[in-house]
Amino acid sequence: MNIQITSRKFKAKDSLKDFITAEVQSLERFHDSIIDANVVLSFLHNKDSIKNAEIVLQVPGKILSAESSAEEFQKSVSETVQKLERQLKKLKTKKIAAKR
């Protein structure tokens, strides 16, 4: 899986990049053939410091995306990964049901 991390209007630290990489790689247990993962980090409001994380996954035949906002990037990334977990589980159950 190729993971591309983009940070808008700031430079992401290596520790944040390592955390994001570990979180996104944990999605491989739900679907084996994830091709690409694009992670976009940005600020919604400079005054309130609301951090936004968006992840777009490419799976053969589908493109899954999720977005979340929180006060810290780690929390927003974790919430986004949880949303993608639900989407991957649903996709897998649909494929299993179609085979039957």
C-alpha positions, -999 to 999 in steps of 0.1 A, spaced: 0 0 0 13 34 -9 7 61 17 9 97 7 7 124 35 0 160 26 -1 188 51 -16 221 41 -2 254 54 22 237 78 50 211 80 41 178 97 65 164 122 81 130 117 63 117 149 29 126 134 38 110 101 48 78 119 16 78 138 -5 83 106 14 55 88 8 31 116 -29 39 118 -34 36 81 -15 3 79 -38 -11 105 -66 -9 79 -49 -38 60 -63 -63 84 -98 -54 71 -90 -55 34 -59 -71 19 -58 -53 -14 -57 -16 -5 -38 1 -33 -33 37 -22 -40 59 8 -39 97 5 -40 116 38 -46 153 38 -41 173 70 -52 209 74 -65 236 97 -101 246 95 -99 278 116 -66 294 126 -81 310 157 -99 280 171 -71 256 159 -95 229 147 -75 202 129 -90 183 100 -79 150 86 -91 134 54 -82 100 41 -90 86 7 -84 49 1 -82 32 -33 -95 -4 -32 -100 -23 -65 -133 -12 -79 -140 14 -52 -127 47 -37 -135 51 0 -131 84 18 -136 97 53 -130 130 71 -129 141 107 -121 172 127 -108 175 163 -85 196 185 -55 174 178 -43 157 146 -39 123 163 -75 123 175 -89 134 141 -68 107 123 -80 80 147 -116 90 141 -111 89 104 -95 55 105 -124 42 125 -148 55 99 -128 37 72 -128 5 92 -166 5 92 -167 12 54 -142 -16 47 -162 -41 69 -194 -32 50 -177 -36 17 -164 -70 27 -198 -82 38 -213 -70 6 -187 -90 -14 -194 -121 7 -231 -118 3 -228 -114 -35 -208 -146 -37 -236 -166 -20 
